[in-house]
Amino acid sequence: ARSVTADVVPPAVTAITPTSVSVTLDQWYEAPFAMDDKAIAQTLRGIIPMQLSEAIKALANNIDDYLWSLFDSSAGIYGYTGTAGTTPFASDVSQYLDARAIANNQLMPMQDRYVILDADAEANALALRAFQDASYGGGKGVITEGAIGYKMGAQWLMSQNVPTHTETNSPSSWLVNDASVAVGDTTLTVDGGSGAPVAGDVFVIAGSTQTYQVESATSTVITMRPNITYAYADNAALTFKGSYVLNALLHRDVAAFAMAPLVQTQQVPGDMQATAIDEDSGLSLRLEVTRQYKQTQWALDALYGGAVIRPELGVIIAG
């Protein structure tokens, strides 16, 4: 936005320079299984479809684990609330309200928000009257189906794959070692500590509630995200959050995920290939059936990649 001053000549138009994030398709995984002719003759006819279902599940879980690893990395999300080592929602929804406030301050769009919890956090949340009572929008979904659904501006989901971030070296006693810390800096000079921080560790600095995530660290310098938001004083203490379950409030656009459907390259007579689309997840998988010596192999594979593109659109709800 700029002020307007009438003139015979219009001011220069402000050009835009779009930025981009590369998504490299470097994840190629398969889930194969084989059965010999004798086994096929001895088993029920439904065993192959059931095993194919398990193979799809294995690939889907592998993709899910990969996506979680993006959030818990040197290029992950840094918004943080909750208490490390304590399962949230034991008595109320305050952890979510705190996460929502952080998300709003980080300018997360109001639509397409998702809360993803591990099984323990979801069990706590299901017991809350705030989700059960009709006056709060609860009812059949929670009481009968055990599903929280859309509540308080977000879709609530459960995943058994929510990871735990392990604070490897238990960093402590680190202090700011630079009286000229400025807003916008991407690095912080530190001293006096023990236990080296590692990528993915989350910390706060005395003087502000802003949380930061370590991108990389040496014995004297921490590179982190976001850029420094406060002019911290020399010897301000760094406090690291410890190991935590990575429950999260996420916006749809926090990360990008891409798949490349693998082409059907039938090179050997009798080799059968087809592209399979999983109905539940929409994942594009290739199914290849090959005849070997007295046995048949079924193999599902997928090629994919991803990246966190807008880290401000995620908030950790630690457990």
Residue, then its C-alpha position, 0 to 999 in steps of 0.5 A: a500500500r502506498s499513498v496517492t499523489a495526483d500528477v500528470v505522470p503515473p508512478a512506476v508500477t511495482a514489479i513482483t518477483p515470484t519465489s519458488v521452492s524445489v520439490t525433488l522426486d527422490q523417494w522411490y519405494e516399493a512393496p513387493f511380495a511373491m507366492d509360489d505355485k504350491a502356496i497359491a494352490q493351498t491358500l484361499r483365493g482371497i489371500i492375494p487381494m488382502q496382501l495387495s491391500e497390505a502392500i498399499k498400506a505399507l507404501a502409504n505409511n512410508i509416504d506418511d512417515y516421509l511427510w512427517s519427517l519434513f516437519d521435524s527437520s532443519a526445514g520444518i515448522y517452528g510454531y510451538t505450544g504445549t509441554a514436551g512429554t505431557t499429552p495435551f487435552a488432559s483437562d481442556v482445549s487450552q493447548y489448541l486455543d494457544a496453537r490457534a492464537i499462534a497460527n493467527n499471529q503467523l497469518m495462517p489462513m482461516q480455511d483448510r486447517y487440520v489438527i492431527l493428533d496421535a492416539d493418546a492425544e485424541a483419546n484425551a480430546l474425545a473425553l472433553r465435554a467441549f467436544q461431546d456436548a451438543s452446545y459445543g457442536g458435539g454429538k453423534g460424531v464424537i459419542t457414536e462414531g468416536a470422531i471429533g470432526y470439524k471443531m473450532g475452525a479446524q478438522w481434527l484427525m488421528s494418525q498412528n504415525v505422528p512422530t516424536h522429536t528426540e532432543t538428541n543432546s539435551p542442550s542447556s545453559w546456552l546464552v546469547n553472546d552478541a549484544s548487537v542481535a538485530v531483528g531479521d538476523t538469521t543466525l545467533t552467536v551463542d556461548g556457555g552451553s553444553g549439549a550441541p543443538v541439532a536440526g529440528d530442536v525448538f527453543v525460545i530466548a529470554g525476552s520473547t515468547q517467539t519459538y525458533q527451530v534449529e536449521s544447523a548449529t556449531s559450537t558458537v553459531i545457531t542458524m534458525r528459522p524464522n528470522i530473529t523477531y526481537a533485539y535480544a540482550d547479551n547473555a539472554a538464556l536459550t531454553f530448549k523444549g526437550s523431546y516431544v510428540l509432534n501433534a500439530l495444527l497444520h494448514r493445507d499449504v504448509a507443505a507441497f507433495a508431488m508424485a510422478p506416475l511411473v510409466q508402464t515399461q513392459q520389457v519382458p513378455g508376460d510382464m504385466q504392469a498397470t497404474a493403480i490409484d488408491e481410493d482412500s489416499g489418492l496415491s498413484l501407485r504402479l503394480e507390476v506382476t512378474r512371472q519367476y521360476k515357479q512363482t509369481q511376484w506382485a510389486l507396488d512402487a511409487l515415486y514422490g517428493g515433498a518440501v515444507i514451503r510455508p513453515e509459518l502455516g504449522v504449529i506444534i502442539a507438543g505431547 
